[in-house]
């Protein structure tokens, strides 16, 4: 996709290199988690896997644009779910 962005004129080559470096830095510090506990809280059952991963990773923040996740009012563990725009503010 990054190359498509450059080809479409949406970003220049310097921005593309910065994007790739940013993604590489993020991925290099990522950790693989294996959910151990099933959660059934989200109205979209497929999104429960995201919550299971957050619990396994002991995450304290989930940044998502998924409305089903954003509308969850109470969780049985400490996790703040915010939209990208709210996080940036």
Secondary structure as UniProt FT lines:
FT   HELIX           2..7
FT   TURN            8..9
FT   HELIX           13..28
FT   HELIX           45..47
FT   HELIX           48..57
FT   STRAND          61..63
FT   HELIX           67..70
FT   STRAND          80..82
FT   HELIX           84..88
//
